[in-house]
C-alpha cells in the first residue's frame, strides 16, 4: 500500500485538506485499497482553519519519514513557519520521496527551498506575492498543475483534485484514475496545461455550449478531424469555435483534441493487446511513430513500456513447447 503523508500547516484551508483522503481513499486495485492517507502537523491538536472551521490532527511529522508521497495542502500562513515543517520536507526530498502541494501549499515547499530553479504553480490570485517572495522559482501561474521531476504543485481548490487524479494515473493508469473520478463524481483527468482561470467556466444557459460538439468528437477520434469539421458540427465559424472553445475549456480546439486522442491511446494500451499501428489509428494519432512521440512526451514512457506498466489484461497461458 502506497503511504501518503498530508502535512497540515495552520491556518489550514479545510477544503484542500479534505481532497487527498477523498480522492486517494477511493482507489482500489485488485479489490484492495491502494493508498493509506494520514494527516499530520508539527504540533498535533486543534488547528485553526482559514475560515470559521477548525480541525483536529492527531499525528505529528514523524509520519513523513514513513511515507512514500508527502503532500502539503493550502494555508494562509506566509511568515513564521514552524521550522520543523521545512526540515521534514527537506528530509523527504533527500530521501527521494514524491512531494506535492495543493494551492498555496506551494508557498511552504518554496520556503523549504525545494522549488528553487524548478517549474511550479499555485493559486493564480497569489502568484504576484509568490513571485515576490520566491524569485528563484519558475512560476507558471496559468496552469492547473505542474510536474517537475518528483515535485508536483497545483493551482487552487479543485485543481488539487486534478493533481491527485494525475498522480493516480501515473501510479495505476488511466482506467483506474477515471474510475476514481466517476466514484467521486468529479471531472475525469484534465491536462495539467489547461488554464486554471477561465473567464466563463460555466456555459450560458441557452444552448450555446460546445459540449455537444465535444461529445461528438469523442465518438470520432479516429477520423481525420479538422477545425472546419468541428465548426460545421457546432454550426459556427472557425473563429467563433476557437474563441468559445478557449472560453469553455481553456484550450484551443486542436489542443483539446490532441489531449483526447492521447487519452484514448493510453486506454487502448492498457485494456487491449492491439498492435501499435492499430492503437494509433483508433485513437486518431495516425502512425505508430506519432503514437510513440506523443505518449513518450506525455508520460515519459514509450507505448510498449506504458502497456507493460499499466496493462489490465489477464495474463495469457504460456504456449506449449513443440516437441
Secondary structure, 3 states (H helix, E strand, C coil): CEEEEEECCCCECHHHHHHHHHHHCCCEECCEECEEEEEECCCCEEEEECCCCEEEECECCHHHHCCCEEEECCECCCCCCCHHHHHHHHHHHHCCCEEEECCCHHHHHHHCCCCCCCEECCCHHHHHHHHHHCCCCEECCCECEEEECCEEEECCCHHHHHHHHHHHHHHHCHHHHHHHHHHCCCCCCCCCCCECCCCCCCCCCCCCCCHHHHHHHHCCCCCCCCHHHHHHHHCCCHHHHHHHHHHHHCCCHHHHHHHHHHHHHHHHHHHCCCCHHHHHHHHCCCCHHHHHHHHHHHHCCCHHHHHHHHCCCCCCCCCCCCC
